[in-house]
Amino acid sequence: MARREARQQRHVIVFARSPEYGRVKSRLAAEIGPLVAWRFYREATARLLRRLEADPTWTVWLATTGRTRRGWPGGRRWMPQGGGSLATRMERCLEALPPGDAVLLGSDIPAVRRNHIRRAFIQLRHAPVVFGPARDGGFWLVGVRRVPGLPSPLFPRGTRWSSKHTLADVEAGLRVPTGRADLLRDIDTVEDWQALPKDWRR
């Protein structure tokens, strides 16, 4: 069994916006300025991709808004998020992958390390869906055991997105057991920004 699990293909999707000045991290930009927010977003995404791509046990995909990968370096696997709500775009990207378990995470969580992703995949051995809870009540990661397909709906109607109820609503509406990955902080507000190490706040 362990050998079969080791050979199974695993996927990591990094969900990102096209890095256009003035169009990323709008809530944070309103408090620290659009230039600082834009620089932070580009650097956080680049660091995350380099960190995750250094692990050979999974395949990293960059899923972006827009129809091209413009603004991000080439040489990596890329997919468009397409149109629709956040839930629709996440489900679309998870469904488009080749066979294998998958996790999807945002690009604005500087604390993410490879061990966090490994533990999320371990949790998928015990539950078909795994969430990485965020400190604001949402989630920074969703993982799915894609055999034979995604639970439907993965993100139930009526979910109160971008609120302290988001994760609770999603879990309450799912009809399958869920697991939990590590609790981390995404960077949306000036309070989140101020909690970062000083080398990020330059």
Buried (B, 14 or more C-beta within 10 A) or exposed (E): EEEEEEEEEBBBBBBBBBBEBEBBBEEBBEBBEBEBBBBBBBEBBBBBBEBBBEBEEBBBBBBBBEEEBEBBEEEBEEBBBEEEEEBEBBBBBBEEBEEBBBBBBBBBBBBBBBEBBBBBBBBBEEBBBBBBBBBBBBBBBBBBBBEEEBBEBBBBEEBEEEEEBBBBBBBEBBEEEBBBBBEBBBBBBEEBBEBBEEEBEE
